Amino acid sequence: MPDTPATPAPDPGTGSAPASPRRRRRLWPRLLVVVAGVLVLALVGVGVYAWRVDRGLTSNINRGIDLPTDDPSSGSRPTAAPDTGALNYVLLGSDSRDPEDEGDGRSDSIMVVHLNRERDEAYIVSFPRDMWVDIPGHGQAKINAAYELGGPALTVATLEKLTDVRMDHVVLVGLEGFIELTEDLGGVTVTNKTAFTSHGFDYPKGRIDIQGERALWFVRERKSLPNGDLDRAENQRNVIKAIVAKGLSADVVSDPARFTAFTSTLAQHLTVDDSLTDEEIRRTALSLRLQSDDIELLQAPVSGFDTSADGQSIDVVDTEKLAELSEALEQDTMDDYVQKYPKG
């Protein structure tokens, strides 16, 4: 008589017989299907989120800026550096409604943003608006006159002549609109080194929270600051860093509605050169590995102050240090430069 398979003993913990190997084999595919389904749903959710962010950014950004003419026969632009993989953006802040500004009522912030090859370090270098430089086709003048004389293209050409470094792209930011980002983010925190008051707002020394109008006057004020426009440029760098750091923080990125609103608002107030395509924006954004501590703030070097022949107060370029800065921008060695000159 053939042996009859023994009936499995009940599981002492459940009182029921344990699942047979055959049943367990049938359960594994079902479990894998469930897990795969969850992963697919998660990926679809991430894909939709990424699509919304991408659409909010690329559909709202403005174009229409020309870079300087690239004519090799005239030598009008520096030749491209050996391919380091780094990027140099000219960032121009314009606010035509600044009541404290002189001349045509436009306040210009001129910065170069350097992204290193690994995209895990960013360097924001301010060029003080009173730097006395050679503006192509116009002679010696304050650097911010380049914008008035020839817009972004001439400003880029002026920076390229000053540094002998080719700039990859230019981004024009509406200052007042950019400050709206502080409201989307629920405010940002900056360290204020000098206590001052401006237009009914008090800014004590130390870490302060700012947003909206309070943030706007923080970056506009210069007359109440001991170093005038140099201090204002530093405040502008600090606010830009605070906005970028908070906008890319885990709290914001993990909140789809909040991050989508942030990127959409950001794009609405940016105008870029025509050669900066959606694909390049997307590729660069996805390559970023930045945290707050990875953003360095610097000032282009000046050796002192003077008065021009026509009576203007000017900042004198420190040519030796500027040559070192220029080499660091071109060769992607900004980390070495910062270690040598922590404040630029």
C-alpha positions as CSV (number, residue, x, y, z in Angstrom):
1,M,0.0,0.0,0.0
2,P,1.5,3.3,-1.0
3,D,2.6,5.7,1.8
4,T,0.1,8.5,2.4
5,P,1.7,11.9,2.8
6,A,1.6,13.1,6.4
7,T,-0.8,15.9,7.1
8,P,1.3,19.0,8.1
9,A,1.0,19.7,11.8
10,P,-0.9,22.9,12.8
11,D,1.2,26.0,13.3
12,P,1.3,26.5,17.1
13,G,1.1,30.2,16.6
14,T,-2.0,30.2,14.4
15,G,-3.6,26.9,14.9
16,S,-3.6,26.3,11.1
17,A,-1.4,24.3,8.9
18,P,1.6,26.1,7.4
19,A,1.4,27.0,3.7
20,S,2.9,24.3,1.4
21,P,6.0,25.1,-0.7
22,R,3.7,24.9,-3.8
23,R,1.3,27.5,-2.3
24,R,4.2,29.7,-1.3
25,R,5.5,29.5,-4.9
26,R,2.1,30.7,-6.1
27,L,2.1,33.6,-3.6
28,W,5.4,35.0,-4.7
29,P,4.3,36.1,-8.2
30,R,1.3,37.8,-6.7
31,L,3.4,39.6,-4.2
32,L,5.8,40.7,-6.9
33,V,2.9,42.0,-9.0
34,V,1.6,44.0,-6.1
35,V,5.1,45.5,-5.4
36,A,5.6,46.2,-9.1
37,G,2.2,47.9,-9.2
38,V,3.1,50.1,-6.3
39,L,6.4,51.0,-7.9
40,V,4.7,51.9,-11.2
41,L,2.2,54.1,-9.4
42,A,5.1,55.8,-7.5
43,L,7.0,56.4,-10.7
44,V,3.9,57.7,-12.5
45,G,3.5,60.1,-9.6
46,V,7.1,61.2,-9.8
47,G,6.8,61.5,-13.6
48,V,3.7,63.7,-13.4
49,Y,5.4,65.8,-10.7
50,A,8.5,66.2,-12.8
51,W,6.4,67.0,-15.9
52,R,4.5,69.7,-14.0
53,V,7.7,71.3,-12.8
54,D,9.3,71.1,-16.2
55,R,6.2,72.6,-17.9
56,G,5.9,75.4,-15.2
57,L,9.6,76.3,-15.8
58,T,9.9,76.0,-19.6
59,S,6.5,77.4,-20.5
60,N,6.9,80.5,-18.4
61,I,10.5,81.5,-19.1
62,N,11.0,84.4,-21.5
63,R,13.6,84.6,-24.3
64,G,14.7,87.4,-26.6
65,I,18.2,88.4,-25.3
66,D,21.1,88.4,-27.8
67,L,24.6,87.4,-26.8
68,P,27.5,89.5,-28.2
69,T,28.3,88.9,-31.8
70,D,30.7,85.9,-32.1
71,D,32.9,87.1,-35.0
72,P,36.3,85.3,-34.9
73,S,37.8,87.8,-37.4
74,S,37.2,90.7,-35.0
75,G,38.1,88.9,-31.8
76,S,35.1,90.5,-30.1
77,R,34.7,87.6,-27.7
78,P,37.2,85.4,-25.8
79,T,37.6,82.0,-27.4
80,A,35.9,79.2,-25.5
81,A,38.1,77.6,-22.8
82,P,39.1,73.9,-22.9
83,D,36.1,71.9,-22.2
84,T,36.0,71.8,-18.4
85,G,32.3,71.0,-18.2
86,A,31.7,74.1,-16.0
87,L,29.2,76.8,-16.8
88,N,29.4,80.6,-16.4
89,Y,26.1,82.5,-16.4
90,V,25.8,86.3,-16.3
91,L,23.0,87.2,-13.9
92,L,21.6,90.7,-14.4
93,G,19.1,92.1,-11.9
94,S,17.1,95.0,-13.2
95,D,14.5,97.2,-11.4
96,S,13.3,100.2,-13.4
97,R,11.2,101.3,-10.4
98,D,14.0,101.8,-7.9
99,P,13.3,105.3,-6.5
100,E,16.8,105.5,-5.0
101,D,18.6,105.0,-8.2
102,E,20.0,107.8,-10.3
103,G,20.0,108.6,-14.0
104,D,17.3,106.6,-15.8
105,G,15.9,105.1,-12.6
106,R,17.2,101.6,-13.3
107,S,19.1,99.7,-10.7
108,D,21.4,97.0,-12.1
109,S,23.0,94.1,-10.3
110,I,25.7,92.3,-12.2
111,M,26.8,88.9,-11.1
112,V,28.5,85.9,-12.6
113,V,27.2,82.5,-11.5
114,H,29.8,79.7,-11.9
115,L,28.6,76.1,-11.8
116,N,31.4,73.6,-11.4
117,R,31.7,70.5,-13.5
118,E,30.2,68.2,-10.9
119,R,27.3,70.6,-10.3
120,D,27.8,70.3,-6.5
121,E,29.3,73.8,-6.1
122,A,28.0,77.2,-7.2
123,Y,29.8,80.5,-6.9
124,I,28.0,83.8,-7.1
125,V,30.4,86.7,-7.9
126,S,29.1,90.3,-7.7
127,F,30.7,93.0,-9.9
128,P,30.0,96.3,-8.1
129,R,28.1,98.6,-10.3
130,D,30.7,101.4,-9.8
131,M,33.6,99.4,-11.0
132,W,35.5,101.6,-13.5
133,V,36.0,99.5,-16.6
134,D,36.4,99.7,-20.4
135,I,33.0,99.3,-22.1
136,P,33.5,98.1,-25.7
137,G,32.8,100.9,-28.1
138,H,32.3,103.5,-25.4
139,G,35.5,103.8,-23.4
140,Q,35.9,104.0,-19.7
141,A,32.8,104.1,-17.5
142,K,31.1,102.5,-14.5
143,I,30.3,98.9,-15.4
144,N,26.5,99.4,-14.9
145,A,26.5,102.0,-17.7
146,A,27.0,99.0,-20.1
147,Y,23.4,98.0,-19.5
148,E,22.0,101.5,-20.2
149,L,24.2,101.8,-23.3
150,G,23.6,98.4,-24.9
151,G,21.5,96.2,-22.7
152,P,22.4,92.6,-21.7
153,A,24.6,92.0,-24.8
154,L,26.9,94.9,-24.1
155,T,27.0,94.0,-20.4
156,V,28.2,90.5,-21.3
157,A,30.7,91.9,-23.7
158,T,32.0,94.2,-21.0
159,L,32.4,91.4,-18.5
160,E,34.1,89.2,-21.2
161,K,36.6,92.0,-22.0
162,L,37.2,92.6,-18.3
163,T,37.8,89.0,-17.4
164,D,38.9,87.5,-20.8
165,V,36.5,84.6,-20.0
166,R,33.7,83.6,-22.3
167,M,30.3,83.6,-20.7
168,D,27.9,80.8,-21.7
169,H,24.6,82.4,-21.1
170,V,22.9,85.5,-19.7
171,V,19.8,85.7,-17.5
172,L,17.9,88.9,-16.8
173,V,15.9,88.9,-13.5
174,G,13.2,91.4,-12.7
175,L,14.2,92.3,-9.2
176,E,10.8,93.0,-7.8
177,G,9.3,89.9,-9.3
178,F,12.1,87.8,-8.1
179,I,11.5,89.0,-4.5
180,E,7.9,87.6,-4.9
181,L,9.6,84.2,-4.5
182,T,10.2,85.0,-0.9
183,E,6.4,85.0,-0.4
184,D,5.9,81.7,-2.3
185,L,8.5,80.2,0.1
186,G,7.0,81.6,3.2
187,G,10.0,83.9,3.8
188,V,13.7,83.3,3.8
189,T,16.4,83.7,6.5
190,V,19.5,85.8,5.9
191,T,22.3,87.0,8.1
192,N,22.4,90.8,8.3
193,K,25.8,92.1,9.3
194,T,24.8,95.8,9.7
195,A,21.6,97.0,11.5
196,F,19.7,99.6,9.4
197,T,16.2,101.0,8.7
198,S,14.7,101.5,5.3
199,H,11.2,102.7,4.4
200,G,9.6,101.8,7.7
201,F,11.3,98.4,8.0
202,D,13.9,97.6,10.7
203,Y,16.7,95.2,9.9
204,P,18.5,94.3,13.1
205,K,22.0,92.7,13.0
206,G,22.1,88.9,12.9
207,R,19.8,86.3,11.4
208,I,16.5,87.8,10.2
209,D,13.5,86.5,8.3
210,I,12.3,88.6,5.4
211,Q,9.7,88.4,2.6
212,G,7.7,90.6,0.3
213,E,8.2,94.3,0.7
214,R,10.5,93.7,3.7
215,A,12.8,91.6,1.4
216,L,12.6,94.1,-1.4
217,W,13.9,97.0,0.6
218,F,16.6,94.8,2.1
219,V,18.1,94.4,-1.3
220,R,17.4,97.9,-2.5
221,E,18.9,99.9,0.4
222,R,22.4,101.3,0.1
223,K,22.5,104.8,1.6
224,S,22.1,103.5,5.2
225,L,24.9,101.0,4.8
226,P,28.6,101.9,5.6
227,N,30.0,100.6,2.3
228,G,27.1,101.7,0.2
229,D,26.6,99.8,-3.0
230,L,29.2,97.1,-1.9
231,D,27.1,96.3,1.1
232,R,23.9,96.3,-1.0
233,A,25.5,93.9,-3.5
234,E,26.4,91.6,-0.6
235,N,22.8,91.7,0.7
236,Q,21.6,90.9,-2.8
237,R,23.9,87.9,-3.0
238,N,22.7,86.7,0.4
239,V,19.0,86.9,-0.6
240,I,19.6,85.1,-3.9
241,K,21.4,82.3,-1.9
242,A,18.6,82.1,0.6
243,I,15.9,81.8,-2.1
244,V,17.8,79.2,-4.1
245,A,18.7,77.2,-0.9
246,K,15.1,77.2,0.4
247,G,13.6,76.6,-3.1
248,L,15.8,73.4,-3.4
249,S,15.3,72.3,0.2
250,A,13.7,68.9,1.0
251,D,10.7,70.6,2.6
252,V,9.9,72.5,-0.6
253,V,10.9,69.9,-3.2
254,S,8.8,67.2,-1.4
255,D,5.7,69.4,-1.6
256,P,4.6,69.2,-5.3
257,A,2.2,72.2,-5.1
258,R,4.7,74.4,-3.4
259,F,7.7,73.5,-5.5
260,T,5.7,73.8,-8.8
261,A,4.5,77.3,-7.7
262,F,8.1,78.2,-6.9
263,T,9.5,77.2,-10.3
264,S,6.6,78.7,-12.2
265,T,7.0,82.1,-10.4
266,L,10.8,82.0,-10.9
267,A,10.4,81.4,-14.6
268,Q,7.9,84.2,-15.1
269,H,10.6,86.7,-14.0
270,L,13.5,85.4,-16.0
271,T,14.5,86.4,-19.5
272,V,17.3,84.3,-21.1
273,D,19.3,84.4,-24.2
274,D,17.9,82.7,-27.3
275,S,20.6,80.0,-27.3
276,L,19.6,78.7,-23.9
277,T,17.2,76.0,-24.9
278,D,14.6,74.2,-22.8
279,E,16.6,71.0,-23.2
280,E,19.7,72.6,-21.8
281,I,17.8,74.2,-18.9
282,R,16.3,70.8,-18.2
283,R,19.6,69.0,-18.4
284,T,21.4,71.5,-16.2
285,A,18.6,71.5,-13.6
286,L,18.6,67.7,-13.3
287,S,22.4,67.7,-12.9
288,L,22.4,70.0,-9.9
289,R,23.6,68.5,-6.6
290,L,23.5,71.7,-4.5
291,Q,22.8,72.3,-0.9
292,S,22.9,75.6,1.0
293,D,26.5,75.2,2.1
294,D,27.5,74.5,-1.5
295,I,26.8,78.1,-2.6
296,E,29.7,80.5,-2.2
297,L,29.2,84.3,-2.3
298,L,32.0,86.5,-3.5
299,Q,32.7,90.0,-4.7
300,A,34.9,90.8,-7.7
301,P,38.1,92.4,-6.3
302,V,38.5,96.1,-6.0
303,S,41.6,97.8,-4.7
304,G,40.0,100.9,-3.4
305,F,37.9,104.0,-4.3
306,D,38.7,107.0,-6.4
307,T,37.1,109.8,-8.4
308,S,37.0,109.8,-12.2
309,A,38.2,112.7,-14.4
310,D,34.6,113.8,-14.7
311,G,33.9,113.7,-11.0
312,Q,32.2,110.3,-10.5
313,S,32.9,108.2,-7.4
314,I,34.3,104.9,-8.7
315,D,35.6,101.5,-7.5
316,V,39.1,100.7,-8.7
317,V,39.6,97.2,-10.1
318,D,42.3,95.1,-8.4
319,T,43.8,93.8,-11.6
320,E,46.1,91.2,-10.0
321,K,43.4,89.5,-8.1
322,L,41.0,89.8,-11.0
323,A,43.4,87.9,-13.2
324,E,43.4,85.1,-10.6
325,L,39.6,85.1,-10.5
326,S,39.4,85.1,-14.3
327,E,41.7,82.0,-14.4
328,A,39.6,80.3,-11.8
329,L,36.4,80.9,-13.7
330,E,37.9,79.7,-17.0
331,Q,39.7,76.6,-15.6
332,D,37.0,75.6,-13.0
333,T,39.3,76.1,-10.1
334,M,37.1,78.4,-8.1
335,D,37.5,76.2,-5.0
336,D,41.2,77.1,-4.9
337,Y,40.4,80.8,-5.4
338,V,37.9,80.8,-2.6
339,Q,40.4,79.2,-0.2
340,K,42.9,81.9,-1.0
341,Y,40.4,84.7,-1.0
342,P,37.3,83.8,1.1
343,K,35.6,87.1,0.3
344,G,36.8,87.4,-3.2
